[in-house]
């Protein structure tokens, strides 16, 4: 459903009936609507997306994990052309498949992602990434305050890592061009269908030409690995297959990591006591990365699945063909899964968490380990790039703690401006001073 000018309807069009989704929570604080829905009697609620599709929204941690692990809830079915959508337009260029993961799986070369993005493979890039982050910090500090750490660190670091690990040696100008197309594609509202389609087509055409060239350059990034891999039939991916893989690495790899790192910067700069704790206890770094991933909302939408059969869980019946959106952010803030979920607790995931809360029932006993967060999803489609994202966040947090103890936000956190109507929560800028 679109309006007469080709734009998807805004949330105001759903004033009656189910609430409009996504909610208007574009910053680092998730909408209070999630808390209300988690405590409602029903295990899930109906919402209406920007396309007018009526879908189920799941906000509770336990149900989210069960649904994401249920084989009857299909990602493949959710990507079909006639499936309900939360985005204005199916993310598919004209003449393209629009699903790089399916292309890899169908051709029998999906294992290249497991190899290229495994924890062991990512550890090989850690030292280089740390040096790059420190160089960017030095450049930013040399320019003197104030500065925008989004432009000075988050974007150039994540793009440099994406070139090294995912895409190959793209130029800075090409990166700006690709980012501009991504900006047009990753929207929920306020773009015409023609504008979004034009950006999708331009991005795909770019990689049809460029990916085969990138594949012949030195390095071991995912595009090169995909080009070199033998497919199930003994052949190799053509330009179209490489373009699909490159598009996947750009949006699901680079842009996701860029959002994670930017949000991690905002989170840590908003909690100077957490940075001080990290300086005092460097071993806290891995646990703090996990708490950043749990506490920080990254997406404004939900993980989409379509039922291939009738599914009944926790009293919720999802009929075959119906669409479910799982809010990972809401699940990560579910008080039934995490005590004081809205509090940023740097040691929440620490191995040496110490004794209980001091009450008669908890005194002297080790606190139970927290449940795994949903920052990278759950189940079969758990994000394969999680080790890469964790590494980049860890490098940035370490640099913040080690190199710039006086660095702080130049404005109150509540006054930061965020891009509205986008799939990933992205601050317009992160002004800092020291």
C-alpha positions in Angstrom: 0.0 0.0 0.0 1.4 3.4 -1.0 0.1 7.0 -1.0 -0.8 8.7 -4.2 2.6 10.3 -4.5 4.4 6.9 -4.3 5.5 7.4 -0.7 4.7 4.7 1.9 2.2 5.8 4.5 3.4 7.3 7.8 2.5 6.1 11.2 -0.3 8.6 11.3 -2.2 6.5 8.8 -2.7 3.8 11.4 -4.4 6.0 14.0 -7.2 3.4 14.3 -6.7 -0.3 14.8 -3.3 -1.9 15.4 -0.5 0.5 16.3 1.9 1.6 13.6 5.3 0.0 13.5 8.1 0.9 13.7 7.5 3.2 16.7 8.9 6.7 16.6 12.0 5.8 18.6 15.0 6.7 16.5 17.5 7.5 19.2 19.2 5.3 21.8 16.2 5.0 24.1 13.7 2.5 22.9 10.0 3.4 22.9 8.1 2.9 26.1 5.5 1.1 24.0 7.7 -2.0 24.2 7.5 -2.2 28.0 3.7 -1.8 27.8 3.5 -4.6 25.2 5.7 -6.9 27.2 3.5 -6.6 30.2 0.2 -7.0 28.3 -1.8 -10.2 28.8 -1.3 -11.3 25.2 2.1 -12.9 24.3 2.3 -10.8 21.1 0.4 -8.0 19.5 -0.7 -7.0 16.0 0.9 -4.0 14.4 0.6 -2.4 11.0 3.8 -1.7 8.9 4.5 1.2 6.6 3.1 -0.8 3.7 -0.2 -1.4 5.5 0.6 -5.1 6.2 -0.7 -6.4 9.5 1.9 -8.5 11.3 2.7 -10.0 14.7 5.2 -8.1 16.9 7.0 -10.2 19.6 8.6 -8.2 22.4 9.3 -10.8 25.1 12.7 -12.5 25.5 11.7 -16.1 26.0 9.1 -16.1 23.2 11.6 -14.3 20.9 14.2 -17.1 21.4 11.7 -19.9 20.8 10.3 -18.3 17.6 13.7 -17.6 16.2 14.7 -21.2 16.8 11.5 -22.7 15.4 12.0 -24.1 11.8 8.4 -23.4 11.0 9.2 -19.6 11.1 11.1 -19.1 7.9 13.5 -16.3 6.8 13.3 -17.7 3.2 9.5 -17.3 3.1 9.9 -13.8 4.6 12.0 -12.8 1.6 9.5 -13.9 -1.0 8.1 -11.2 -3.3 4.5 -11.5 -1.9 5.5 -11.7 1.8 4.3 -9.0 4.2 7.0 -6.3 4.6 8.1 -3.8 7.2 10.3 -1.9 4.7 8.7 0.2 2.0 10.1 -1.9 -0.8 11.5 -5.3 -1.1 15.3 -4.8 -1.1 16.0 -6.3 -4.5 17.5 -4.6 -7.5 15.9 -5.0 -10.9 17.0 -8.3 -12.4 18.7 -9.4 -9.2 17.9 -12.1 -6.6 18.3 -9.7 -3.7 19.6 -12.4 -1.3 23.3 -12.9 -1.2 23.1 -15.5 1.6 20.7 -17.6 -0.5 23.0 -17.3 -3.5 25.9 -18.6 -1.5 23.8 -21.5 0.0 22.3 -22.5 -3.4 25.7 -22.6 -5.1 27.2 -24.6 -2.2 29.8 -22.0 -1.1 28.2 -20.7 2.1 31.1 -22.1 4.1 33.3 -19.2 2.9 31.5 -16.9 5.4 32.1 -19.3 8.3 35.8 -19.4 7.4 36.3 -15.7 6.7 34.2 -14.5 9.7 35.1 -17.1 12.3 36.6 -15.9 15.7 40.0 -17.3 14.7 40.0 -15.5 11.3 38.9 -12.2 12.9 41.6 -12.5 15.6 44.1 -12.2 12.7 42.7 -8.7 12.0 42.7 -7.5 15.6 46.2 -6.0 15.8 45.7 -4.1 12.4 42.3 -2.8 13.5 43.7 -1.6 16.9 46.6 0.3 15.1 44.1 1.9 12.7 41.8 3.0 15.5 44.7 4.5 17.4 45.9 6.4 14.4 42.4 7.8 13.8 42.2 8.8 17.5 45.6 10.6 17.2 44.4 12.4 14.1 41.2 13.5 15.8 43.0 14.7 19.0 45.7 16.5 16.9 42.9 18.6 15.3 41.9 19.9 18.7 38.4 20.1 20.2 35.6 20.1 19.4 35.4 17.1 17.0 32.9 14.7 15.6 33.9 11.2 16.6 31.3 9.8 14.2 33.2 11.2 11.2 36.6 11.0 12.8 36.5 7.4 14.0 33.3 5.4 13.6 32.8 5.7 9.9 36.4 5.6 8.7 37.3 2.7 11.0 34.4 0.5 10.1 34.8 1.2 6.4 38.6 0.4 6.6 37.8 -2.9 8.3 35.0 -3.6 5.7 37.5 -3.2 2.9 40.0 -5.4 4.5 37.7 -8.2 5.7 34.6 -8.0 3.5 34.8 -6.1 0.3 38.3 -5.4 -1.0 40.1 -2.2 -1.8 37.3 0.2 -2.6 38.3 3.9 -2.7 37.1 6.5 -0.2 35.0 8.1 -3.0 33.4 4.8 -3.8 32.7 4.4 -0.1 30.9 7.7 0.0 28.8 6.8 -3.1 27.9 3.4 -1.6 26.9 5.1 1.7 24.6 7.5 -0.1 22.8 4.6 -1.8 22.6 2.7 1.5 21.0 5.8 3.1 18.3 5.7 0.5 17.7 1.9 0.8 17.7 1.6 4.6 14.6 3.7 5.3 11.2 2.9 6.7 9.4 6.0 5.5 9.8 9.3 3.7 11.3 8.0 0.5 9.4 7.2 -2.7 9.4 3.7 -4.0 11.2 5.0 -7.2 13.9 6.6 -5.1 14.6 3.4 -3.2 14.5 1.3 -6.3 16.9 3.6 -8.1 19.4 3.3 -5.2 19.0 -0.5 -5.2 19.6 -0.7 -8.9 22.6 1.7 -8.8 24.3 -0.3 -6.0 23.8 -3.6 -7.8 25.1 -2.1 -11.1 28.1 -0.8 -9.3 29.0 -4.2 -7.9 28.3 -6.0 -11.2 31.1 -3.9 -12.6 33.4 -3.6 -9.6 33.1 -6.9 -7.7 35.0 -9.0 -10.4 37.7 -6.3 -10.4 38.0 -6.4 -6.6 38.2 -10.2 -6.7 41.4 -10.1 -8.7 43.2 -7.8 -6.3 45.5 -9.0 -3.4 43.9 -9.9 -0.1 41.6 -12.5 1.5 38.3 -10.6 1.9 34.9 -12.3 1.5 34.4 -11.1 -2.1 37.8 -12.6 -3.2 37.0 -15.8 -1.3 33.6 -16.0 -3.0 35.2 -15.5 -6.4 37.8 -18.2 -5.8 35.5 -20.8 -4.4 34.3 -23.8 -6.4 30.5 -24.0 -6.5 28.6 -27.2 -6.0 28.6 -27.9 -9.8 32.3 -27.3 -10.0 32.0 -23.8 -11.5 32.5 -20.4 -10.0 30.2 -17.5 -9.1 29.7 -15.1 -12.0 29.5 -11.3 -11.8 25.9 -11.5 -10.7 26.6 -13.8 -7.9 29.6 -11.7 -6.7 27.4 -8.6 -6.9 24.8 -10.3 -4.6 27.6 -11.2 -2.1 29.1 -7.7 -2.2 25.7 -6.1 -1.5 25.2 -8.5 1.4 28.6 -7.6 2.9 27.9 -3.9 2.4 24.6 -3.7 4.2 24.6 -6.7 6.6 28.3 -6.4 7.2 29.6 -2.9 7.0 26.5 -0.8 7.7 25.5 -3.0 10.6 29.0 -2.7 12.2 29.1 1.0 11.6 25.8 1.4 13.5 27.1 -0.9 16.3 30.3 1.1 16.7 28.6 4.5 16.6 26.1 3.4 19.2 28.9 1.9 21.4 30.6 5.3 21.3 27.5 7.1 22.4 26.8 4.5 25.1 30.3 4.7 26.6 30.6 8.4 26.4 27.3 8.7 28.2 28.6 6.5 31.0 32.0 7.9 32.1 32.0 5.8 35.2 32.0 2.7 33.0 35.0 4.0 31.1 36.7 4.6 34.4 35.9 1.0 35.5 37.4 -0.3 32.2 40.6 1.7 32.9 40.9 0.1 36.3 39.9 -3.4 35.2 41.0 -4.0 31.6 39.9 -7.6 31.9 36.3 -6.3 32.0 36.5 -5.5 28.3 34.8 -8.7 26.9 31.9 -8.4 29.4 31.5 -4.7 28.7 31.2 -5.4 24.9 28.4 -7.9 25.6 26.6 -5.4 27.8 26.9 -2.7 25.1 25.4 -5.2 22.6 22.6 -6.0 25.0 21.8 -2.6 26.3 22.2 -0.6 23.1 19.2 -0.7 20.7 20.5 -0.9 17.2 17.5 -1.6 14.9 14.3 0.3 14.7 12.4 -2.6 13.2 12.2 -6.3 13.9 13.7 -9.6 12.7 11.2 -10.9 10.1 9.9 -14.5 9.8 6.9 -16.0 7.9 5.2 -19.1 9.2 5.2 -22.1 6.8 2.8 -24.0 9.1 0.5 -23.1 11.9 2.6 -22.4 15.0 1.3 -22.2 18.6 3.6 -21.0 21.3 2.8 -19.5 24.7 -0.8 -19.3 23.7 0.0 -17.4 20.5 -1.2 -19.0 17.3 0.5 -17.8 14.1 -1.2 -19.2 11.0 0.7 -20.3 8.0 1.5 -17.4 5.8 1.4 -14.8 8.6 4.4 -12.6 9.3 6.2 -12.2 12.7 8.5 -9.4 13.6 10.7 -10.1 16.6 12.1 -7.1 18.4 15.6 -8.0 19.6 15.9 -4.7 21.4 12.7 -5.3 23.4 13.8 -8.8 24.3 17.2 -7.5 25.5 15.3 -5.1 27.8 12.9 -7.7 29.2 13.0 -7.5 33.0 12.0 -11.2 33.1 15.3 -12.0 31.4 17.6 -9.3 32.9 17.3 -7.6 36.3 17.1 -3.8 35.9 17.3 -4.1 32.1 17.4 -0.4 31.5 20.5 0.1 33.6 23.9 -0.2 31.9 25.8 -2.6 34.1 29.4 -3.0 32.8 30.0 -6.2 34.8 26.7 -7.9 34.0 28.4 -10.5 31.7 31.6 -10.7 33.7 32.9 -14.1 34.7 33.9 -12.9 38.2 30.6 -11.2 39.1 31.0 -11.7 42.8 28.3 -12.5 45.4 24.6 -12.0 45.3 22.6 -8.9 46.2 23.3 -9.1 49.9 19.8 -10.2 50.8 19.3 -13.1 53.1 18.6 -15.3 50.1 21.4 -14.1 48.0 24.2 -13.2 50.4 27.5 -15.0 49.8 26.2 -16.9 46.7 27.6 -16.2 43.2 25.2 -14.4 41.0 23.8 -16.5 38.2 25.3 -15.9 34.8 23.0 -13.7 32.7 21.1 -15.2 29.7 22.7 -14.8 26.3 21.6 -11.5 24.7 19.8 -11.2 21.4 22.1 -8.6 19.9 23.0 -10.9 17.0 19.7 -12.8 16.9 19.3 -16.4 17.8 18.9 -19.8 16.1 19.9 -20.9 12.6 20.3 -17.4 11.3 22.4 -16.0 14.2 24.5 -13.3 12.6 27.6 -14.8 11.1 29.5 -11.5 11.4 29.2 -11.3 15.2 32.9 -11.9 15.8 33.8 -9.1 13.5 31.4 -6.7 15.2 32.6 -7.7 18.7 36.2 -7.1 17.7 35.5 -3.6 16.4 33.5 -2.6 19.4 36.2 -4.0 21.7 38.9 -2.0 19.9 37.0 1.2 20.2 36.2 0.8 23.9 39.8 -0.1 24.6 41.0 3.0 22.7 38.5 5.2 24.6 39.6 3.9 27.9 43.4 3.9 27.2 44.0 7.0 25.1 41.5 9.7 25.9 40.5 9.8 29.6 39.4 13.4 29.2 37.2 12.8 26.1 33.5 13.5 26.7 30.3 14.4 24.9 30.2 18.1 23.9 26.4 18.1 24.4 24.1 16.2 26.8 23.3 12.7 25.5 19.7 13.6 25.2 20.5 16.4 22.8 22.2 14.2 20.2 20.4 14.2 16.9 19.5 10.9 15.3 18.5 10.1 11.7 14.8 9.5 11.7 13.0 6.8 9.6 16.0 4.5 9.1 16.4 0.8 9.8 19.6 1.2 11.9 19.8 3.8 14.7 22.4 6.3 13.5 23.4 9.5 15.2 23.8 12.4 12.8 27.0 13.3 14.6 28.7 12.6 17.9 30.3 15.9 19.0 33.1 15.5 21.6 35.5 17.7 23.5 38.3 17.2 25.9 
